[in-house]
Amino acid sequence: MKKNPHLMALVFAGAVSAFASGCGQEVPSPQEGDEALATSGDALACSTRITYGDRWIRPSGHTAQYDTAANLVTWDGTCVNEGTNSYAVLSNGWKPYFTGNNACVLALDTDCSGATSCSTRISYSAAWLPPSGHTARFDDVGGRVFWDRACVNEGSNSYATLSNGWKPYFTGNNKCGMSFRYTGCGGLYQNPVVPVGCADPGIIHDGTRYVVACTSGGAANAFPLRTSQDLVNWTSAGSIFPSASKPTWATGDFWAPEIHKVGSRYIAYFTARHSDGKLSIGAATSASALGPFTDLGRPLVHDTGMGMIDATYFQDTAGTPYLVWKADGNAVGQATPIYGQQLSADGLSLVGTRRTLISNNLAWEGAVVEAPWIVSRGGYYYLFYSGNSYANSTYAVGVARATSPLGPYTKLGEPILKTGGGWVGPGHNSVITGPGGDTYMVYHAWDSAHSTRMMLIDAITWPNGWPAVPEGPSADSRPMP
């Protein structure tokens, strides 16, 4: 049988991974992987994509984070320690190696018969303390479960907290050991998902794709746009305002854009500096989420005594539209209330009475609350917001909830997302449903060099009636949204 040279290279890639660990693993010959090969020029009857976690020991010259193999490839979740590394043995004989003990993380996605919906297998190390009657060394659960590798000591034992709230215990201090197999979840991703400047991301799904807009400041083209099918891989798609079509009333400081569908058209709500020097909220309309956008011709919200910024739009469960925004009091030594007010049906004028939803009254918020985003769920309106200084590690995301769209709102208290995982000052978030149906937070954070604010995403869970961002901001591999 003539071998497919591309697939032969993949077999070698798995073998080299074992050899590169320096642990003396015997390297299998290509012939031992014949079952994974197809005849040259023939289409594969079916195939499996194997995506490796971020601790994978990459073979020399292997630029991708995945391999594609012919036929159905499986793995039982067992992670074998060898020296200071570990490896998995796949059903086709491949042995990917990973840095560290119990460090195996793999995603298997196939178009073969037997493909399943997204599920997670968590396999426990020998130090695991199984519950009474639990004979297997693993747990299988539907959906996506992950861990940030934090291990908490408690007496002479230790435990880990998984994203679904499980707390497996292990004998001895710092003995938490688990491997993760994701099947049918679409692969793995790692933050950042936009590795360049993308502050204050506002996101929408327009029915066919995700569209995100970001702060542009004084750039020639205001509010760069990007599109994606999966929330992870993004493509540039122009801007809300190319240089020739910027609002005539605005002089600069183009901040915090969001695009929302209002009726049959799209409205971009944004912040810009008015010609009188005050930050103001504008609005522009388009038949498409990608534009072209036509500015209203004047600010939607303008106050000669106070800057107004960070607008967001939402509808209550009855379909009534609202605008929510922040008074920029911190710029003049005053409080920073977040206001809410009903909008006209076309989304282009305010009606009714303005209400104060929250203000900066908690210690962690410092002098600022800003960047609101509201979602309705289970009889509550949840107001996500950011607090403290965007420029440093004090910036974080908080949440409040109410049973009425204009409050009164009750704060959870402590932030649900703060500096960690190598990321500084996470905040100014949007909330969106991912392709798999889970809820995700899209937000910015400074990289460790503090050079720019990049775009990240992490899953939101809802324990006890409040949102949480388990193990966020994430730095390691996570299952695709």
C-alpha positions in Angstrom: 0.0 0.0 0.0 1.4 3.4 -1.0 1.6 5.7 2.1 0.1 9.2 2.2 3.2 11.3 3.0 1.2 13.9 5.0 -0.2 11.3 7.3 3.1 9.6 7.6 4.5 12.9 8.9 1.7 12.9 11.5 2.7 9.5 12.7 6.3 10.7 13.0 5.0 13.8 14.9 3.5 11.6 17.6 6.6 9.5 17.8 9.0 12.4 17.9 6.9 13.9 20.7 7.7 10.8 22.8 11.4 10.9 21.8 11.8 14.6 22.5 10.9 14.2 26.1 14.4 12.7 26.7 12.9 9.8 28.6 14.3 7.0 26.5 10.8 6.1 25.0 11.2 3.8 22.0 10.1 5.4 18.8 7.7 3.4 16.7 8.3 2.9 13.1 5.8 4.3 10.5 4.6 0.8 9.7 3.3 0.5 13.3 0.8 3.2 12.5 -0.4 1.8 9.2 -4.0 1.7 10.5 -3.9 5.5 10.7 -2.9 5.9 7.1 -4.9 6.3 3.9 -3.8 5.6 0.4 -2.3 8.5 -1.4 -4.8 10.6 -3.3 -7.8 9.0 -1.6 -10.2 11.0 0.6 -10.3 9.8 4.2 -13.4 7.8 5.0 -13.3 9.6 8.4 -10.8 11.2 10.6 -10.0 12.5 14.1 -8.5 15.8 15.1 -6.3 15.5 18.2 -5.7 18.9 19.9 -3.0 19.0 22.5 -3.1 21.1 25.7 -0.6 23.9 26.3 1.8 21.7 28.2 2.3 19.4 25.2 6.0 18.8 24.3 5.9 19.9 20.7 8.0 18.0 18.2 10.7 20.1 16.4 9.2 21.8 13.3 5.6 21.0 14.3 3.9 24.4 14.3 0.3 23.3 14.8 -1.3 22.5 18.1 -3.1 19.5 16.7 -2.7 16.5 14.5 -5.3 14.9 12.2 -5.4 11.1 12.0 -7.4 8.7 9.8 -10.2 6.8 11.4 -11.6 7.0 14.9 -8.9 7.7 17.5 -9.7 7.3 21.2 -8.0 7.7 24.6 -9.1 6.3 27.9 -7.9 9.3 29.9 -5.0 7.6 31.6 -1.9 9.9 32.0 1.3 8.0 32.7 4.1 9.8 34.6 7.6 9.3 33.4 10.3 11.3 35.2 9.1 14.9 35.4 6.9 14.5 32.4 3.8 12.5 31.5 2.3 10.9 28.4 -1.0 9.5 27.0 -1.3 6.4 24.9 -3.9 6.9 22.1 -5.7 4.0 20.4 -3.5 4.3 17.3 -0.3 4.0 19.3 0.6 7.7 19.4 2.2 8.9 22.6 2.0 12.6 23.1 4.2 13.8 26.0 3.4 16.8 28.3 5.6 18.8 30.7 4.9 17.9 34.3 3.2 15.0 36.0 -0.5 14.3 35.4 -0.4 17.0 32.8 -2.2 15.3 29.9 -4.9 17.4 28.3 -6.4 16.3 24.9 -9.4 17.1 22.8 -10.6 14.5 20.4 -13.0 15.5 17.6 -14.1 13.1 14.9 -16.4 12.8 12.0 -16.4 9.0 12.3 -19.3 6.9 13.4 -19.5 7.0 17.1 -19.0 10.8 17.4 -20.6 12.1 20.6 -21.7 15.5 21.9 -19.3 17.5 24.0 -18.2 15.7 27.2 -15.3 15.7 29.6 -13.5 12.8 31.2 -11.6 13.7 34.4 -9.0 11.0 35.3 -7.5 11.2 38.8 -4.0 10.4 39.9 -3.1 7.6 42.4 -3.3 10.1 45.3 -7.0 10.7 44.7 -9.4 9.9 47.6 -12.4 8.4 45.9 -15.9 8.7 47.4 -17.2 5.5 49.0 -18.3 3.0 46.3 -16.6 4.9 43.5 -14.6 2.2 41.8 -13.5 4.0 38.6 -10.5 6.2 38.5 -12.3 8.8 36.5 -15.6 10.7 36.1 -17.4 11.4 32.9 -19.6 14.5 32.7 -21.5 16.1 29.8 -20.3 19.5 28.7 -17.0 21.3 29.5 -15.2 21.0 32.8 -11.8 22.4 33.5 -9.3 23.3 36.2 -6.6 26.0 36.6 -4.2 23.6 38.4 -4.6 25.4 41.7 -4.2 22.9 44.6 -5.3 23.9 48.1 -3.8 22.2 51.2 -6.2 21.2 54.0 -4.6 19.4 56.9 -2.6 16.5 55.6 -4.6 16.4 52.3 -5.2 18.7 49.4 -8.1 19.5 47.0 -8.8 21.1 43.7 -11.9 23.1 42.7 -13.2 22.3 39.2 -15.2 24.7 37.1 -18.5 22.7 37.8 -17.9 23.1 41.6 -16.5 19.5 42.2 -13.8 19.3 44.9 -11.8 16.1 44.5 -9.5 15.4 47.5 -6.0 13.9 47.4 -3.8 12.3 50.0 -0.9 14.6 51.0 -0.2 18.3 50.5 0.1 19.6 46.9 -0.9 16.2 45.5 -3.8 17.3 43.2 -3.4 15.4 39.9 -5.9 15.1 37.1 -5.9 14.7 33.3 -8.7 15.9 31.0 -10.1 14.4 27.9 -12.6 16.5 25.9 -14.6 14.6 23.3 -16.7 16.4 20.7 -16.1 19.9 22.1 -14.4 21.3 19.0 -10.8 21.4 20.3 -9.0 23.7 22.7 -8.2 27.4 22.9 -5.9 29.5 25.0 -6.2 33.2 25.9 -5.8 35.8 24.4 -8.1 35.3 21.5 -7.2 38.7 20.0 -3.4 39.1 20.8 -3.3 42.8 19.9 -4.9 45.9 21.4 -8.7 45.4 21.7 -9.9 47.3 24.8 -13.5 47.5 25.8 -14.8 44.7 23.5 -18.5 44.9 22.7 -19.9 41.8 21.0 -23.0 40.6 19.1 -24.0 37.6 17.2 -25.8 38.8 14.0 -27.4 35.5 13.1 -24.5 34.2 11.0 -21.3 35.3 12.9 -19.9 37.0 16.0 -19.0 40.6 15.5 -16.8 42.5 18.0 -15.9 46.2 18.1 -13.1 47.7 20.3 -12.0 51.1 21.5 -9.8 52.9 19.1 -8.9 56.2 20.9 -7.4 58.6 18.4 -6.8 56.2 15.6 -7.7 57.3 12.0 -10.4 54.7 11.7 -12.7 54.6 14.7 -13.7 51.3 16.3 -12.1 48.3 14.5 -14.4 45.4 13.8 -13.6 41.7 13.8 -15.7 38.6 13.0 -15.6 35.0 14.1 -17.6 31.8 13.9 -16.3 30.4 17.2 -15.3 33.3 19.5 -11.7 32.2 19.3 -10.5 32.8 15.7 -11.0 36.4 14.6 -10.7 38.2 11.2 -10.5 41.9 10.7 -13.6 43.4 9.1 -13.1 47.2 8.7 -14.3 49.7 11.3 -17.6 51.3 12.4 -16.3 54.7 11.3 -13.6 54.9 8.6 -11.7 58.1 8.8 -13.9 59.9 6.2 -17.2 59.1 8.0 -16.5 60.0 11.6 -19.3 61.9 13.4 -18.9 65.6 12.7 -19.7 66.5 16.4 -16.8 64.4 17.7 -13.2 65.4 18.0 -11.6 62.2 19.3 -11.4 59.7 22.2 -13.5 57.0 20.5 -14.2 54.6 23.3 -16.3 51.6 24.3 -18.3 50.7 21.2 -21.2 48.2 21.3 -23.4 47.1 18.4 -27.0 46.0 19.1 -29.9 44.9 16.9 -32.8 47.3 17.5 -35.9 46.3 15.5 -34.8 45.5 11.9 -31.5 47.4 12.0 -28.3 47.7 14.0 -27.2 50.6 16.2 -23.7 51.2 17.3 -23.6 53.0 20.7 -20.3 54.6 21.5 -18.4 57.2 23.5 -16.6 60.2 21.9 -15.4 63.6 22.9 -17.8 66.4 21.9 -16.5 69.6 20.4 -17.3 71.4 23.7 -14.8 69.1 25.4 -17.2 66.8 27.2 -17.3 63.0 26.6 -20.6 62.1 25.2 -22.6 59.1 24.0 -23.4 58.7 20.3 -25.4 56.4 18.1 -25.1 55.3 14.5 -27.4 53.0 12.4 -26.8 50.4 9.8 -28.7 47.6 8.0 -25.7 45.3 8.8 -23.7 44.7 11.9 -20.6 45.4 9.7 -21.9 48.7 8.5 -21.7 51.1 6.8 -22.9 53.1 9.8 -24.6 56.5 9.7 -24.2 58.7 12.7 -27.2 60.3 14.3 -25.6 63.7 13.7 -25.6 64.7 17.3 -24.9 63.0 20.7 -27.6 60.8 22.1 -26.5 61.6 25.6 -24.7 64.9 26.3 -24.3 66.9 29.5 -22.3 70.2 29.6 -21.5 69.6 33.2 -20.3 66.0 33.2 -18.9 63.5 30.8 -21.1 60.5 29.9 -19.5 57.3 28.7 -19.8 53.5 28.4 -23.3 53.0 27.0 -25.0 49.6 26.7 -28.4 48.6 25.4 -30.8 45.9 26.5 -34.4 44.9 26.3 -36.5 43.7 29.3 -38.5 40.6 29.1 -41.5 42.5 27.8 -39.4 43.9 24.9 -39.0 47.5 26.3 -35.6 49.0 25.3 -33.2 50.7 27.7 -29.9 52.5 27.6 -27.5 52.1 30.6 -24.4 54.3 30.9 -21.9 55.8 33.4 -21.3 59.4 34.5 -17.6 60.1 34.3 -17.5 61.6 37.9 -14.1 60.1 38.7 -12.6 62.6 36.1 -13.7 65.5 38.3 -13.4 64.0 41.8 -17.1 62.9 42.1 -19.0 59.7 42.4 -19.6 57.5 39.3 -23.2 56.5 39.1 -24.4 54.1 36.5 -27.7 55.3 35.0 -30.5 53.6 33.2 -33.3 55.0 31.2 -35.9 53.8 28.8 -35.4 54.3 25.1 -37.8 55.0 22.3 -38.7 52.0 20.2 -36.2 53.0 17.5 -33.4 53.2 20.1 -32.4 56.8 19.1 -33.9 58.9 21.9 -34.4 58.7 25.6 -37.9 58.6 27.2 -39.1 58.3 30.7 -37.1 59.0 33.8 -33.4 58.4 34.4 -32.6 56.2 37.4 -29.4 55.5 39.2 -28.8 51.8 39.2 -25.5 51.6 41.2 -22.7 53.8 42.3 -19.2 53.1 43.7 -19.8 52.2 47.3 -17.7 49.1 47.9 -14.1 49.3 48.9 -12.8 47.2 46.0 -14.4 49.6 43.5 -12.3 52.5 44.5 -13.3 55.7 42.7 -15.0 54.0 39.7 -17.8 51.8 38.6 -18.2 51.7 34.8 -18.7 49.5 31.7 -22.2 48.1 32.4 -23.7 45.1 30.5 -27.1 43.7 31.5 -28.6 40.2 30.8 -31.9 38.7 32.0 -31.9 35.2 33.4 -34.2 33.2 35.7 -36.4 36.2 36.8 -33.4 38.6 37.4 -31.6 41.3 35.5 -27.9 40.9 36.1 -25.8 44.1 35.8 -22.2 43.3 35.1 -19.8 46.2 35.7 -16.1 47.0 36.2 -14.6 48.8 39.1 -11.4 50.7 40.2 -8.6 51.8 37.9 -8.4 50.4 34.4 -4.7 51.1 34.3 -3.6 48.6 37.0 -4.3 45.4 38.9 -7.1 46.9 40.9 -9.5 46.7 37.9 -12.1 43.9 38.2 -15.6 42.8 37.3 -18.5 42.9 39.7 -22.2 42.1 39.4 -25.5 43.3 40.8 -29.0 42.0 40.2 -32.6 43.2 40.3 -36.1 41.9 39.5 -36.9 45.1 37.6 -34.9 46.5 34.7 -34.3 49.8 36.5 -33.7 48.3 39.9 -33.3 48.5 42.8 -30.1 46.5 42.2 -28.3 44.5 44.9 -24.6 43.9 44.5 -23.0 40.5 45.0 -20.1 42.1 46.8 -16.7 40.8 45.9 -15.7 40.8 42.2 -16.2 37.8 40.1 -13.2 38.4 37.9 -9.9 40.0 39.0 -6.2 40.0 38.3 -4.7 36.5 38.0 -3.4 33.8 35.6 -0.7 36.2 34.3 -3.4 38.8 33.3 -3.7 42.2 34.9 -6.8 44.3 35.4 -9.5 42.3 33.6 -12.6 44.2 32.8 -15.1 46.0 30.6 -16.9 42.9 29.6 -19.6 41.7 27.3 -21.7 38.5 27.8 -22.5 36.2 24.9 -23.8 32.7 24.2 -21.1 30.5 22.7 -21.6 28.2 19.7 -22.1 25.2 22.1 -24.8 27.0 24.1 -22.8 28.0 27.2 -22.5 31.6 28.4 -19.1 33.4 27.9 -17.6 36.6 29.2 -15.7 38.6 26.6 -13.3 41.1 28.2 -10.0 42.8 28.0 -6.9 42.5 30.2 -3.4 43.8 30.2 -0.7 41.3 29.2 2.1 40.6 31.8 4.3 43.3 30.1 1.5 45.8 30.6 1.9 46.9 27.0 -1.6 46.6 25.7 -5.1 45.4 26.6 -5.9 42.2 24.7 -9.2 40.4 24.3 -9.9 37.3 26.3 -12.9 34.9 26.8 -13.9 32.7 29.6 -16.9 30.6 30.5 -19.6 31.9 32.9 -21.3 29.5 35.3 -24.3 30.3 37.5 -24.0 28.8 41.0 -26.6 29.8 43.6 -28.3 32.3 41.3 -25.2 34.4 40.6 -22.7 34.4 37.8 -19.1 33.2 38.3 -16.1 33.0 36.0 -14.4 29.9 37.4 -10.6 30.0 37.3 -10.6 33.2 35.2 -8.7 34.9 33.8 -7.5 31.7 32.2 -4.0 31.2 31.0 -4.1 27.4 30.2 -5.9 25.4 27.5 -9.7 25.3 27.7 -12.3 23.5 25.6 -13.6 25.6 22.7 -16.8 27.5 23.4 
